[in-house]
C-alpha cells in the first residue's frame, strides 16, 4: 500500500458519526484501507472498477 494515505482521524470520526465504535470502527477503517489498496492496484494494472 505504498503511497496510499488515509486521514485516520477523519475516517475514525466518520465511522463514529455512522454509529460505529470500538472494534466496529477499527474494522471499518481496515475495510477502507483494503479498498484503497485494491483500487490502487487495479488502476496500476489498467483495470476499471
Residue frames relative to the residue before (quaternion, step in Angstrom):
aa qw qx qy qz dx dy dz
X 1.0000 0.0000 0.0000 0.0000 0.00 0.00 0.00
X 0.1871 0.8096 -0.5310 0.1660 3.54 1.05 0.70
X 0.8080 0.2787 -0.2150 0.4724 3.52 -0.98 0.84
X 0.6101 0.5360 -0.3646 0.4556 3.58 1.22 -0.14
X 0.0591 -0.7857 0.6148 0.0360 3.53 -1.00 0.79
X 0.0985 -0.7708 0.6281 0.0417 3.52 -1.13 0.66
X 0.3787 -0.6914 0.5676 0.2375 3.54 -0.87 0.97
X 0.2462 -0.8277 0.4877 0.1281 3.53 0.17 1.34
X 0.6607 0.4995 -0.3207 0.4595 3.59 0.88 -0.86
X 0.6667 0.4965 -0.2967 0.4701 3.58 0.95 -0.85
X 0.6574 0.5019 -0.3057 0.4715 3.57 1.00 -0.85
X 0.6417 0.5123 -0.3209 0.4720 3.58 1.01 -0.77
X 0.6340 0.5170 -0.3258 0.4740 3.57 1.00 -0.79
X 0.6507 0.5032 -0.3160 0.4728 3.60 0.99 -0.83
X 0.6322 0.5257 -0.3318 0.4624 3.60 1.01 -0.80
X 0.6679 0.4899 -0.3042 0.4705 3.57 0.95 -0.82
X 0.6241 0.5308 -0.3418 0.4603 3.59 1.06 -0.69
X 0.6769 0.4628 -0.2837 0.4972 3.58 1.17 -0.61
X 0.6248 -0.5885 0.3151 0.4049 3.57 1.29 0.16
X 0.5171 0.6317 -0.4300 0.3856 3.61 1.23 0.05
X 0.0407 0.7826 -0.6209 0.0186 3.54 -1.11 0.68
X 0.8150 0.2586 -0.1831 0.4851 3.55 -1.24 0.37
X 0.8462 -0.0558 0.0728 0.5249 3.54 -0.89 -1.03
X 0.6112 0.5624 -0.3611 0.4240 3.61 1.02 -0.71
X 0.6525 0.4963 -0.3145 0.4786 3.58 0.98 -0.79
X 0.6423 0.5164 -0.3224 0.4657 3.59 0.99 -0.80
X 0.6492 0.5085 -0.3137 0.4708 3.59 0.99 -0.82
X 0.6363 0.5222 -0.3288 0.4630 3.58 1.01 -0.75
X 0.6467 0.5065 -0.3166 0.4744 3.59 0.97 -0.83
X 0.6402 0.5184 -0.3219 0.4667 3.59 0.99 -0.81
X 0.6492 0.5146 -0.3165 0.4621 3.59 0.95 -0.84
X 0.6310 0.5208 -0.3327 0.4690 3.59 1.01 -0.77
X 0.6733 0.4948 -0.3005 0.4599 3.60 0.88 -0.90
X 0.6379 0.5110 -0.3263 0.4749 3.59 0.99 -0.79
X 0.6488 0.5164 -0.3101 0.4650 3.58 0.96 -0.83
X 0.6370 0.5160 -0.3262 0.4707 3.57 1.01 -0.78
X 0.6652 0.5033 -0.3020 0.4615 3.58 0.95 -0.88
X 0.6644 0.4944 -0.3109 0.4663 3.59 0.92 -0.84
X 0.6450 0.5149 -0.3189 0.4661 3.59 0.99 -0.78
X 0.6484 0.5117 -0.3137 0.4684 3.56 0.98 -0.82
X 0.6579 0.5038 -0.3084 0.4670 3.59 0.95 -0.87
X 0.6492 0.5165 -0.3194 0.4580 3.58 0.98 -0.80
X 0.6514 0.5065 -0.3216 0.4644 3.59 0.97 -0.77
X 0.6366 0.5264 -0.3270 0.4591 3.58 1.04 -0.78
X 0.7045 0.4424 -0.2599 0.4903 3.58 1.07 -0.71
X 0.5260 -0.6658 0.3901 0.3575 3.59 1.27 -0.07
X 0.4624 0.6664 -0.4566 0.3655 3.56 1.24 0.27
X 0.2719 -0.7123 0.6098 0.2162 3.52 -1.30 0.29
X 0.2751 -0.7550 0.5741 0.1574 3.54 -1.06 0.75
